[in-house]
Amino acid sequence: MAFLQPDPEFLQSIRAKSSFRIAIRISLTLLALLWFILIVDNVLALDLNRFGLRPRELSGLIGIVTAPLLHGGAEHLFNNSFPLLVALTAILFFYPNASLRVIPAVWLGSGLLGWFIGRPSLHVGASGVLYGLLAFVFASGVIRRDLRSVAVSLVVWFLYGTLIWGVFPIRPNMSWELHLSGALVGVLMAFVYRNSDRVAIKRYSWEQDDSIPEWYPEDDGRDFELPDRTRKDSMPVKEGRRGPGSGED
């Protein structure tokens, strides 16, 4: 399988560097919001976790929107913070147009699917969104054929490949349902937006040169005609040695 080489000038352009800074700022802002909610909840004893996701309960539908903003404690949020920073930055920088649709789809889709398949308990945390974003970035690298997407996919797998175990019910206090829901939505979005955010591809000079090589025979405009076998002057002359009695001196 041939991989497409992104144009280095595009990757090192001022626009690309500016896009990376914007992606970092947005990711840090969201993380700051999550920590702010947790701190305010603990200081004021608001018990905001009551707005978490409760599967198959009408009162728990609000958790589809609010559950990713809530966490069980500082340790829970700390474990999600750096992976979420990496995943958000990656999708915002490498897939800026698709991210405007993928992030809301993963946020709401993981919660909605988790509401259907989840255990009858309280589910909180941004893990469902995290799994969805990581699954999108990884699957996009597998589906697309440009080296940049493949490289990002390999980095994500190297850093967080072990998170795949989180989609299985191996820990009783872990919301594997949200993990699985987010991962499924992320992979689906990778297929839906596989043609979005295509980067400029490096073009070699020999790919752009449409001139005719010197050794190639040029067309002089004349049509090629086969000899007319009915005309005497077109019959081939067989040269041979004349013998005696040929009638010629």
Residue pairs with C-beta under 8 A, 6 or more apart in sequence:
1 145
2 145
3 145
3 146
3 147
3 150
4 145
4 146
4 147
4 201
5 146
5 147
5 201
5 202
6 146
6 147
6 148
6 199
6 200
6 201
6 202
7 199
7 200
7 201
7 202
7 203
8 202
9 200
10 16
10 199
10 200
11 148
11 199
19 93
19 96
20 89
20 93
22 92
23 88
23 89
23 92
23 93
23 96
24 89
26 88
26 92
27 84
27 85
27 88
27 89
27 92
28 85
30 84
30 88
31 81
31 84
31 85
33 69
34 69
34 71
34 77
34 81
34 126
35 77
35 81
37 48
37 69
37 70
38 70
38 71
38 73
38 74
38 77
40 46
41 47
41 48
41 49
41 70
48 66
48 70
49 70
49 72
49 122
49 124
50 122
51 62
51 63
51 66
51 67
51 70
52 60
52 63
52 66
52 67
52 70
52 122
52 123
52 124
53 60
53 63
53 64
53 67
53 111
53 114
53 115
53 118
53 122
53 123
53 124
53 178
54 60
54 63
54 120
54 121
54 122
54 123
55 114
55 115
55 116
55 117
55 118
55 119
55 120
55 121
55 123
55 177
56 115
56 116
56 118
56 120
57 120
60 115
61 115
63 111
63 115
63 123
63 124
64 108
64 111
64 112
64 115
65 107
65 108
65 111
67 111
67 123
67 124
67 125
67 128
67 178
68 107
68 111
68 125
68 126
68 128
68 129
69 126
70 124
70 125
71 77
71 80
71 124
71 125
71 126
72 124
72 125
76 125
77 125
80 125
80 126
80 127
80 130
83 130
83 134
83 159
83 160
83 163
84 126
84 129
84 130
84 133
86 156
86 159
86 160
87 130
87 133
87 134
87 137
87 156
88 103
88 133
90 133
90 137
90 152
90 156
91 98
91 99
91 102
91 103
91 133
91 136
91 137
92 99
94 137
94 140
94 148
94 149
94 152
94 197
95 102
95 136
95 137
95 140
95 193
95 196
95 197
96 197
97 196
97 197
98 189
98 193
98 196
98 197
101 189
101 193
102 133
102 136
102 186
102 189
102 193
103 129
103 133
105 185
105 189
106 128
106 129
106 132
106 133
106 136
106 182
106 185
106 186
106 189
107 129
107 132
109 132
109 181
109 182
109 185
110 128
110 129
110 131
110 132
110 178
110 181
110 182
110 185
111 128
111 178
111 181
112 181
113 181
113 184
113 185
114 123
114 128
114 175
114 177
114 178
114 181
117 177
117 180
117 181
118 175
118 177
118 178
119 177
123 175
123 177
123 178
124 175
125 175
125 178
127 166
127 175
127 178
127 179
127 182
128 175
128 178
128 179
128 181
128 182
129 182
130 182
131 163
131 166
131 167
131 178
131 179
131 180
131 182
131 183
131 186
132 181
132 182
132 183
132 185
132 186
132 189
133 182
133 186
134 156
134 160
134 163
134 183
134 186
135 182
135 183
135 184
135 185
135 186
135 187
135 190
136 186
136 187
136 189
136 190
137 152
137 153
137 156
138 153
138 156
138 157
139 153
139 186
139 187
139 190
139 191
140 149
140 152
140 153
140 190
140 193
140 194
141 149
141 150
141 151
141 152
141 153
141 154
141 156
142 150
142 153
142 190
143 190
143 191
143 194
144 150
144 194
146 198
146 199
146 201
148 199
163 179
166 174
166 176
166 179
167 176
167 179
167 180
167 183
168 176
169 176
170 176
212 218
227 234
228 234
229 235
242 248
